[in-house]
Amino acid sequence: MNDRFKPAMQILKDHGYDSAKLIPILQKVQDAYTYLPEDIMRFIANELEISPAKVFGVATFFAHFATSPKGKHIIKVCNGTACHVKGSAAVINTVREKLKLKDGQDTTEDAMFTLECVSCLGACGLAPVMVVDDVVHGQITPAKAAEYIDEVVKAEAAHGN
């Protein structure tokens, strides 16, 4: 067996090859690989004797799952109603420009940052809201968003990353 599949095989074994445990299996697989690679999802489907469509359906339905590699730092910007009305579109545009993200691209070329636009961060009273590595920043402006990104870049440089 290819070494690439060993973590997935162990996770399947730990869960008794039980297709009813698909969600916890995918959670552990994502922890092991940092996302859900297509070849690993096909492998899981084969091993659980379920259709790849079922595995892909679960993986793409839940926002928690990532089907492409994510950056080291995750930036989430709410674009729900309260945040949109308060200017989240300008924040998103600034973050995309600052990170030099092209259309359709969510992760920077160097895999340092991933931008996720989400429907709700549960902090409407702080709109617009941006979360950087699980730290919530409320009443965010485009300028503040750029500053927070600069802070992360400086911290990375200080740690030699």
N, C-alpha and C positions, 0 to 999 in steps of 0.2 A: 504494500500500500504506500502511496505517495505520502511523504511526511506532512505535506500541507493539510491532509485530511485527518491526521491523528487527533488534533484537539476536538474536531467535530465528532469523530468516532467515540472518543471518551465521553463526551457530553451525551451522545445518544445512549451509550451504555449506562451512564449514571441515571438516565431517565427511563431505563428499561425498554428502549425502542418503542415507546408508547406514543402513538400519533395524537392521542388526546392531550399530550403535554407539549404540543407544538410551540405554543407561545413561550413557556419557560425554556424550552430547548433553544429557540431563536434568541432569547435574551442572553443565555449563556454563550451561544455562538458569537453574538455581537460583542460580548465582553472579551472573548478570546481573540477575535479578528479585528476589532474596532468598528466593523460594519458587517453587512451580510453579503459576501461575495456570491456572484451568480453560480459559480461552479460548486460552491459549498451548499447553496440552497438546493441545487439539483441532486447533489450527493445525499442530502438529508431526505429529500422526497423519495429517492430510490431506496434508501435504507429503511424508511418508514412505510414503504409500499403505498405511498399516496401520490397524487398527481403534483407535478411541479407547479401547476397553476394554483393549487391550494396553498403551497408554501409561499409562492410569490404574492398571492392575494393577501395573506396574513402580513407578510413583510412590508407590503406597500399600503396596507390599510391603516396600520398604527403609526402615528407620527414618531413614536419612540425609536422605531427601527430605521436604520440607514442602509440603503442599497448601493451606496458609493462611499468611497473613503472620505472621512471628515478631517478637518484641520485640527491642530493641537488646541487651538482656542476657538470656542464656539460663541458666536455673537447672534443673539436672537433679538429681532425687532418685531414688536407687535404691530399688526396692520388691521386689527379689529376696529370696530366702529369708533369707539372713544379715541383710540390712538390715531386713527386715520383723520378724524375731524381735527385733532390737535396737531397734525403735521408729520405723522410718521412716514409719509411718502418721501418727504424731503430728507428725513434721517436715513431711510433706506438708500436713496440715491447717493447721499454723501458717503455712506459706508461702502457702497459698491465702487464708487470712484476712488476712495481712499485705498481700498484693497485691490484696485485695478481688476475687478471682476468683469468679464465679458458677459454678454447676454447668454443666459442658459448656464452660466458657471456660478457655483455657490462656494467653491473652495479655491483658495489662492494656489497659484502654481507651485509654491514652496510648501504647501500643506500646513501653513502656519495658522490660517484662519478659515473658518466656515461661517457663512452668513445664512441664517435661517429666518425666513419671514413667517411668523406664526399668527394664527387667528386670535389668540387670547393668551395673555400671560397672567391673568387673574389680578391685575393691579390697575384697573380702569381709573381709579381716583388719582393715579400718578401719571396719567397719559400725557404725552406718549412715553412708552416704556421700552428700554433696551436692557438686555441681560448679557453681560460679558462674563463667561466662565462662572455662571451661577450667581453672579453679583448683580442685583437689580439696581438699575439707574432710572429714576423717574423724572418726568418733565424734561425729557432729553431734547436738545436742539441739535441741528446738524453740527455746529461747532463743538458742542460737548461730546458728541459721538466720535468725532475725529480725535479729540483730546484723549478719550478713553483708549482708542486704538493706539495712539502714540505711547501711552503709558505702558501698554502691554509690550509693545515693541522695545521700549527702553528697558523694561524688566527682563526681557529675553536677552538683550545685549549684555546687561549687567551679569547675567548668569552664564554667559558664554554660549548661548544656544543660537 
